[in-house]
Amino acid sequence: MNKKNFIKGLVFSLTIFVVKLHGQGNFFSINSPQEEANAIIDSTLSQIDTCIKLHQYAQAIIPIFQLIEYYNDTEDYLHMHQYRFLLARIYFILGWYQKALANLEYCQVYFRQNERKVDLVRTYHFLSLVYYKLQNQEMASYFLGQCELENPDKNNPLCVHEHMMLNAVIKIGLNDSLSKFDLSKVIKFAKTNAIVDLQFQSYMFLGDYYKARNNPIQACIAYSKSHELTLEMGYLEDIKKLDMSLYDCLKAQDKHEESSNYLLHYIAVNDSLNTLKHNENLNKNIAKYEQKELREERIDLAKNQRLFELKSRRSNFTLYSLLFSIGAILIGGYLVILFYQQKLNATNIIHKQNEQINQQKIKELESTLHLQTMESMITGQEDERERIAKDLHDSLGGLLSTIKLRFDKLESDSKHNGENNEFNKVHELIDIACSEVRNIAHDLKPGALEELGLIEAVSDLLNRNNREKGPEIIFQHYGFDFGKNIDSSAALQIYRIIQELINNSIKHANAQEILVQLSLSDDILEIIVEDDGHGYNELNIKKGMGLENIKSRVKYLKGDISVSSDSDKGTSTLIHIPIG
């Protein structure tokens, strides 16, 4: 996929970035005018070209070092740093991120000092990406912020989309749907302009986005597209990461044979990288060039130090210098006082801000503690309800069933056969007792909620309360026909809220008609419970009516509740609960 164009731009161009306003090239590639070449340079470039074409990136390191050394000797520092950038690119492909950082630091210093803003921004982009690969979020965000200060994006579309990709991953974060939108825009731009590196990096991050949202199918699609491009370019470190990502996603889909193939490929690529990393001859040559650079830096430092000492010895303290020194001292004193005052002001501001932050933290801790206490209380209540329901069902229910059987036998043995009214009354009382125990057990632990879901459980609850002499209960529900599942813990709390509201309407309001309506729309559950009972005045409300318990459960579910009630006008309760 435009592989020849990429290699040609990577090897034979001597600048790092696209200097023209609307120039194009691969992500972090090099584009610059042809330098007047001699035989040695041509031979070295040819050697690098061959290594890149064969994907032998490690073999290109020593020839690049030779070019860096040549341009350093000829004091052509622009081209020297351009090849430093290329060397950092090679290290990045091999996964040698620390070595890449060392060369990029040289580049960003030179480009900043010489005001090459587009070059500087793309170096910042590269630094941000490398730190992100090293999982150093703080430094990745720092260099991305430095890019924004330079602001060359409006004149360079490639910079715009590089920055958009990194911003989506580092600042917005892969948990935000906005990052997916930005990555899709970058992929479209990269495809249109045949920018292979930008395209495969964006697909890789898009795969990470879907993986973070537990969508292995879409993640596989994005990773596969990125994997195809990296295989074509021979980027071993990225291939290794994508092999493992594809293995995880396919394994999550139970595609074990395909996932095993990627795992085997991961092992093979990892072995290749380890072989390169421990190549004694390559490491020896790299160490030789790095030590030479270090010695040259020390020599330059020593020269500068000697020049400084020479100038210091030649300087004489004349009257003018003395007056200047006195003036400098006075100005310095004034600045120190001014600085001290500003520092005091800043300290006071910081102190106030810290107090505000501490107060906010205290409120957050209190809120968290309240929620934890509420959760423990609700969990304890449900555990105790479950225990009592089990005891009623297994112990008292069984006992009543045994009593009924023995009574039936006693009735049969006595041959009364229903002629004795006392036997009939006792038989009826035993049936009522069994029914009451069963209803109490169902209220304490609604089995229909676990087996059939919220709607069926609420319907069962209302049917058990819809008696001949009791109120008429109307149940309506909307929006539950589209496969939207409600978490079992949340469903239990919603069931308890409706149960408490129904009990209030029956026992306290003496309602003749009760309406229960559940509506699910856009991840919001709306609960409406209305009755035509006595109603109540909120100022005279009794604690025993359970409203505090209802409000606690609604707050625990991060919902809101509003109650409208007047004496002799009935009660209307409206609850909204987010369903994640």
C-alpha positions in Angstrom: 0.0 0.0 0.0 2.1 2.9 -1.3 5.1 1.0 0.1 7.6 2.1 -2.6 6.6 5.8 -2.1 7.1 5.5 1.6 10.6 3.9 1.4 11.7 6.4 -1.2 10.5 9.3 1.0 12.1 7.7 4.1 15.6 7.1 2.7 16.3 9.7 0.0 14.7 12.7 1.6 16.9 14.6 4.0 14.4 16.6 6.0 12.1 15.2 8.7 8.9 16.8 8.0 6.7 18.3 5.3 8.0 21.9 5.0 5.6 23.0 2.4 2.2 24.2 3.6 0.2 21.3 2.1 2.9 18.7 1.6 2.2 15.1 2.4 4.2 12.1 3.7 4.0 9.2 6.1 3.6 9.7 9.8 7.0 10.8 11.2 8.7 10.3 7.8 11.4 12.5 6.2 10.9 14.8 3.2 13.5 17.3 2.1 15.3 18.5 -1.1 18.1 16.2 -2.5 21.6 17.1 -1.1 24.5 17.4 -3.5 25.8 13.9 -3.2 29.3 12.5 -3.4 30.4 8.8 -3.8 30.5 8.1 -0.1 27.1 9.6 0.6 25.5 7.8 -2.4 26.9 4.5 -1.2 25.6 5.0 2.3 22.2 6.1 1.1 22.1 3.0 -1.2 22.9 0.8 1.8 20.1 2.4 3.9 17.7 2.1 0.9 18.4 -1.7 0.6 17.9 -2.3 4.3 14.6 -0.4 4.3 13.3 -2.3 1.3 14.2 -5.6 2.9 12.7 -4.5 6.2 16.2 -5.0 7.8 15.8 -1.9 9.9 18.5 -2.8 12.4 21.0 -3.0 9.5 20.3 0.6 8.7 21.4 1.9 12.1 25.2 2.0 11.5 24.9 3.7 8.0 22.7 6.3 9.6 25.2 6.8 12.4 27.8 7.4 9.6 25.7 10.1 8.0 25.1 11.8 11.4 28.9 11.8 12.0 29.6 13.1 8.5 27.2 16.0 8.8 28.5 16.8 12.3 32.0 17.0 11.0 30.9 19.3 8.1 28.8 21.4 10.6 25.6 20.7 8.6 23.5 20.5 11.8 20.2 20.6 10.1 20.8 17.4 8.1 22.5 15.9 11.1 19.3 16.3 13.2 17.1 15.2 10.4 19.0 11.9 10.4 18.8 11.8 14.1 15.1 11.9 13.6 15.3 9.0 11.1 17.4 7.0 13.6 14.8 7.6 16.3 12.2 6.3 13.8 14.2 3.1 13.3 14.5 2.6 17.1 10.8 3.2 17.4 10.0 0.5 14.9 12.3 -2.0 16.8 10.7 -1.1 20.1 13.9 0.6 21.5 11.9 3.5 22.9 14.6 4.9 25.3 17.1 5.2 22.5 14.4 6.8 20.3 13.8 9.4 23.1 17.5 10.2 23.4 17.7 11.2 19.8 14.3 13.0 19.8 15.5 15.2 22.7 18.5 16.3 20.6 16.1 17.1 17.7 13.5 19.1 19.7 16.3 21.3 21.3 17.8 22.1 17.9 14.5 22.8 16.2 13.4 25.0 19.0 16.6 27.0 19.0 16.5 27.5 15.2 12.7 28.3 15.2 11.8 25.4 12.8 8.2 25.3 14.1 6.7 22.6 11.9 9.7 20.3 12.5 9.5 21.1 16.2 5.7 20.3 16.4 6.1 16.9 14.6 9.0 16.1 17.0 6.8 16.9 19.9 4.1 14.6 18.4 6.7 11.8 18.1 7.9 12.3 21.7 4.2 12.3 22.9 3.6 9.0 21.0 6.8 7.3 22.4 5.9 8.3 26.0 2.4 7.0 25.5 3.9 3.6 24.4 6.0 3.7 27.6 2.7 4.3 29.5 4.1 7.6 30.8 0.8 9.6 30.5 2.2 12.7 32.2 5.1 13.2 29.8 2.9 12.3 26.8 0.4 15.0 27.8 3.2 17.5 28.4 4.6 17.2 24.9 1.2 17.3 23.4 0.6 20.5 25.3 3.9 21.9 23.9 2.5 21.3 20.4 -0.5 23.4 21.1 1.7 26.4 22.1 3.4 26.4 18.7 0.1 26.3 16.9 1.3 25.6 13.3 -1.7 23.3 12.6 -3.8 25.8 10.6 -1.2 25.8 7.8 -0.4 22.0 7.8 -3.1 19.4 7.4 -0.8 16.6 8.4 0.0 18.3 11.7 -3.7 18.8 12.3 -4.5 15.1 11.9 -1.4 13.9 13.8 -2.4 16.1 16.7 -6.1 15.0 16.4 -5.1 11.3 16.7 -2.8 11.8 19.7 -5.3 14.2 21.4 -8.0 11.5 21.0 -5.9 8.9 22.7 -4.0 10.9 25.4 -6.3 13.8 26.4 -9.8 12.7 25.5 -9.2 9.1 26.4 -10.3 5.8 24.8 -13.3 5.6 27.2 -14.9 8.6 25.5 -17.0 8.2 22.3 -15.5 11.5 21.0 -12.2 9.7 20.6 -13.8 7.3 18.1 -15.2 10.2 16.0 -11.7 11.9 15.9 -9.9 8.6 15.0 -12.4 8.0 12.2 -11.6 11.4 10.7 -7.9 10.8 10.9 -8.3 7.4 9.2 -10.3 9.0 6.4 -7.6 11.7 5.9 -4.8 9.1 6.0 -6.5 6.9 3.4 -7.2 9.8 1.1 -3.6 11.0 1.2 -2.0 7.5 1.4 -0.3 8.2 4.7 0.4 4.6 5.8 1.9 5.2 9.3 -0.9 7.6 10.3 -3.4 5.1 9.0 -2.1 2.0 10.9 -1.6 3.9 14.1 -5.2 5.2 14.0 -6.6 1.7 13.3 -4.6 0.4 16.2 -5.9 3.0 18.6 -9.5 2.5 17.3 -9.0 -1.2 18.1 -7.9 -0.2 21.6 -11.1 1.9 21.9 -13.4 -1.0 21.0 -11.4 -3.3 23.3 -11.8 -0.9 26.2 -15.6 -0.9 25.6 -15.7 -4.8 25.6 -16.5 -5.0 21.9 -14.1 -7.7 20.7 -15.7 -8.0 17.3 -15.2 -4.4 16.2 -11.8 -4.4 17.9 -10.8 -7.4 15.8 -11.8 -5.6 12.6 -9.7 -2.5 13.4 -6.7 -4.5 14.7 -6.8 -6.7 11.5 -6.6 -3.6 9.3 -3.7 -2.2 11.3 -2.0 -5.6 11.3 -2.2 -5.9 7.5 -0.4 -2.5 7.1 2.3 -3.3 9.7 3.0 -6.6 8.1 3.5 -4.9 4.8 5.9 -2.4 6.3 7.7 -4.9 8.6 7.2 -2.9 11.9 8.1 -5.7 14.3 7.2 -4.0 17.6 3.8 -3.0 16.4 3.2 -6.4 14.8 3.9 -8.0 18.2 1.5 -5.8 20.0 -1.2 -6.3 17.4 -0.7 -10.1 17.5 -1.4 -10.1 21.2 -4.4 -7.8 20.9 -5.9 -10.0 18.2 -5.2 -13.1 20.3 -7.1 -11.5 23.2 -10.1 -10.4 21.1 -10.4 -13.7 19.2 -10.1 -15.7 22.5 -13.0 -13.6 23.9 -15.1 -14.7 20.9 -14.1 -18.4 21.6 -12.2 -18.5 18.2 -9.5 -20.6 19.7 -7.8 -21.8 16.5 -7.4 -18.3 15.0 -6.3 -16.9 18.3 -3.6 -19.6 18.6 -2.2 -18.7 15.2 -1.8 -15.1 16.3 -0.2 -16.2 19.6 2.3 -18.4 17.7 3.1 -15.4 15.4 3.5 -13.2 18.5 6.1 -15.6 19.9 8.0 -15.7 16.6 8.1 -11.9 16.3 9.1 -11.5 19.9 12.0 -14.0 19.3 13.1 -12.0 16.3 13.1 -8.8 18.4 15.1 -10.4 21.2 17.6 -11.7 18.7 18.1 -8.2 17.4 18.3 -6.7 20.9 21.0 -9.1 22.0 23.0 -8.9 18.7 26.5 -8.5 20.1 28.0 -6.9 16.9 25.2 -4.4 16.5 25.2 -3.4 20.2 29.0 -3.0 20.1 28.8 -0.6 17.1 25.9 1.3 18.6 27.9 1.7 21.9 31.0 2.9 20.0 29.1 5.7 18.2 27.2 6.7 21.4 30.5 6.8 23.4 32.0 8.9 20.6 29.1 11.4 20.8 29.5 11.6 24.6 33.2 12.3 24.3 32.6 15.1 21.7 30.0 16.6 24.1 32.5 16.6 26.9 35.2 18.2 24.7 32.8 20.9 23.7 31.9 21.5 27.3 35.6 21.7 28.3 36.2 24.2 25.4 33.3 26.4 26.6 34.6 26.3 30.1 38.1 27.3 29.1 36.7 30.2 27.1 34.7 31.3 30.0 37.7 31.2 32.3 39.8 33.2 29.8 37.1 35.9 29.5 36.8 36.0 33.3 40.5 36.6 33.8 40.6 39.4 31.2 37.7 41.3 32.7 38.6 44.2 34.9 36.5 45.9 37.5 36.4 49.5 36.4 34.4 52.3 37.9 31.6 51.8 35.4 31.4 48.2 36.3 31.3 49.0 40.0 28.5 51.5 39.4 26.7 48.9 37.3 27.1 46.3 40.0 25.7 48.7 42.6 22.8 49.5 40.3 22.3 45.8 39.6 22.2 45.1 43.4 19.7 47.8 44.0 17.5 46.6 41.2 18.0 43.1 42.4 16.9 44.0 45.9 13.8 45.7 44.6 13.0 42.7 42.5 13.6 40.4 45.5 11.2 42.5 47.6 8.7 42.6 44.8 9.0 38.8 44.3 8.6 38.2 48.0 5.4 40.2 48.0 4.1 38.4 45.0 5.0 35.1 46.6 3.1 36.1 49.8 0.1 36.9 47.7 0.4 33.7 45.8 0.8 31.8 49.0 -2.4 33.3 50.4 -4.3 32.4 47.2 -2.9 28.9 47.2 -3.9 28.6 50.9 -7.4 29.6 50.2 -7.6 27.3 47.2 -6.3 24.4 49.3 -9.0 25.1 51.9 -11.7 25.0 49.3 -10.2 21.8 47.9 -10.1 20.3 51.4 -13.7 21.3 52.0 -14.7 19.7 48.7 -12.8 16.5 49.5 -14.5 16.4 52.9 -17.9 16.7 51.3 -17.0 14.0 48.7 -15.8 11.7 51.5 -19.0 12.3 53.5 -21.1 11.6 50.4 -19.1 8.4 49.7 -19.4 7.3 53.3 -23.1 7.9 53.2 -23.5 5.9 50.0 -21.4 3.1 51.5 -23.5 3.1 54.7 -26.6 3.1 52.6 -25.3 0.2 50.5 -24.4 -1.8 53.6 -27.8 -1.1 55.1 -29.7 -2.2 52.0 -27.6 -5.3 51.5 -28.1 -6.2 55.2 -31.9 -5.7 54.8 -32.0 -7.9 51.7 -29.9 -10.6 53.3 -32.1 -10.7 56.4 -35.3 -10.7 54.2 -33.8 -13.7 52.2 -33.0 -15.5 55.4 -36.5 -15.0 56.9 -38.2 -15.9 53.6 -36.2 -19.1 53.5 -37.1 -19.9 57.1 -40.8 -19.2 56.5 -40.8 -21.4 53.4 -38.7 -24.2 54.6 -39.7 -24.3 58.3 -43.1 -22.8 59.0 -44.4 -23.5 55.4 -43.4 -27.1 55.7 -44.9 -27.4 59.2 -48.3 -26.0 58.0 -48.3 -28.4 55.1 -47.7 -31.3 57.5 -50.5 -30.0 59.8 -52.9 -29.8 56.8 -52.0 -33.4 55.7 -52.6 -34.8 59.2 -55.8 -32.8 59.6 -57.0 -34.2 56.2 -56.2 -37.7 57.5 -57.9 -37.1 60.8 -61.0 -35.8 58.9 -61.0 -38.9 56.7 -60.6 -41.3 59.7 -63.4 -39.7 61.5 -65.6 -40.1 58.3 -67.0 -36.6 58.7 -66.4 -35.8 55.0 -67.3 -32.1 55.4 -70.5 -32.6 57.4 -69.0 -31.0 60.4 -68.8 -27.2 60.1 -65.9 -27.0 62.6 -63.8 -29.2 60.4 -64.5 -27.0 57.4 -63.6 -23.8 59.3 -60.3 -25.3 60.6 -59.5 -26.6 57.1 -60.1 -23.1 55.7 -58.0 -21.4 58.4 -55.1 -23.8 57.6 -55.4 -22.9 53.9 -55.4 -19.2 54.7 -52.3 -19.6 56.9 -50.5 -21.5 54.2 -51.4 -18.8 51.6 -50.3 -16.0 54.0 -46.9 -17.7 54.7 -46.4 -18.1 51.0 -47.3 -14.4 50.2 -45.0 -13.2 53.0 -42.1 -15.3 51.7 -42.7 -14.0 48.2 -42.7 -10.4 49.4 -39.5 -11.0 51.3 -37.7 -12.7 48.5 -39.4 -12.4 45.1 -38.4 -15.5 43.2 -40.1 -14.2 40.0 -37.6 -11.4 39.9 -34.6 -13.7 39.4 -36.5 -16.2 37.1 -38.7 -13.9 34.9 -37.4 -10.4 35.3 -38.6 -7.1 36.7 -41.9 -6.7 34.7 -43.1 -10.2 35.6 -42.1 -9.8 39.2 -43.9 -6.5 39.6 -47.0 -8.0 37.8 -46.9 -10.9 40.3 -46.7 -8.5 43.2 -49.6 -6.4 42.0 -51.7 -9.5 41.3 -51.2 -10.7 44.9 -52.4 -7.4 46.2 -55.4 -7.2 43.7 -58.0 -8.7 46.0 -61.8 -8.7 45.8 -62.2 -6.2 48.6 -59.0 -4.3 47.9 -58.3 -1.5 45.5 -58.2 -2.0 41.7 -54.6 -2.0 40.6 -53.7 -1.0 37.0 -50.3 -1.9 35.7 -48.8 -0.4 32.5 -45.2 -0.8 31.1 -43.5 0.6 28.0 -40.1 0.2 26.4 -39.2 -3.2 27.8 -39.6 -5.1 24.5 -36.2 -4.2 23.0 -33.9 -6.6 24.9 -32.7 -3.9 27.4 -31.6 -5.8 30.6 -31.7 -4.2 34.0 -29.0 -5.1 36.5 -30.3 -7.6 39.0 -29.3 -5.5 42.0 -31.0 -2.4 40.5 -34.0 -4.5 39.6 -34.4 -5.6 43.2 -34.2 -2.0 44.5 -36.8 -0.9 42.0 -39.0 -3.8 43.0 -38.7 -2.8 46.7 -39.6 0.8 45.9 -42.8 -0.2 44.0 -43.6 -2.7 46.8 -43.3 0.1 49.5 -45.4 2.6 47.4 -48.2 0.0 46.9 -48.2 -0.9 50.6 -48.5 2.8 51.5 -51.4 3.3 49.1 -53.2 0.2 50.4 -52.5 0.4 54.2 -52.3 4.1 54.8 -54.1 5.9 51.9 -57.1 3.5 51.7 -57.0 3.9 47.9 -59.8 2.5 45.7 -57.7 2.7 42.5 -53.9 2.5 42.0 -52.0 3.1 38.8 -48.5 1.7 38.4 -46.6 2.7 35.2 -43.0 1.8 34.2 -41.5 3.4 31.1 -37.9 2.7 29.8 -36.5 5.2 27.3 -32.9 6.3 26.5 -31.5 4.5 29.5 -33.9 6.3 31.9 -36.5 4.3 33.8 -39.6 6.4 34.8 -41.8 5.1 37.6 -45.2 6.6 38.2 -47.4 5.4 41.1 -50.7 7.2 41.6 -53.7 6.5 43.9 -57.0 8.2 44.8 -56.6 7.7 48.5 -56.6 10.2 51.4 -53.3 11.8 50.5 -51.2 13.5 53.2 -49.6 16.8 54.2 -45.8 16.5 54.1 -45.4 18.5 57.3 -47.5 16.0 59.2 -46.1 12.8 57.5 -45.5 9.8 59.7 -42.1 8.2 59.8 -43.7 4.7 59.7 -44.9 5.2 56.1 -41.5 4.2 54.7 -40.9 7.3 52.5 -37.4 7.7 53.9 -36.7 4.1 53.0 -37.9 4.8 49.4 -35.9 8.0 49.1 -32.7 6.2 50.3 -33.1 3.5 47.7 -33.7 6.1 44.9 -30.6 8.0 46.0 -28.6 4.7 46.1 -29.6 4.2 42.5 -28.6 7.8 41.6 -32.1 8.7 40.7 -34.5 11.5 41.7 -38.0 11.4 43.2 -40.8 13.9 43.5 -44.1 13.4 45.4 -47.3 15.4 45.0 -50.0 14.8 47.6 -52.8 16.8 49.2 -55.2 15.7 51.8 -58.2 13.8 50.3 -56.8 14.3 46.8 -54.7 11.3 46.4 -50.9 10.9 45.9 -48.7 10.9 42.8 -45.1 9.7 43.0 -42.7 10.3 40.0 -39.3 8.6 40.0 -36.5 8.7 37.4 -33.6 6.2 37.6 -30.7 5.9 35.2 -30.2 2.4 33.8 -26.5 2.0 32.7 
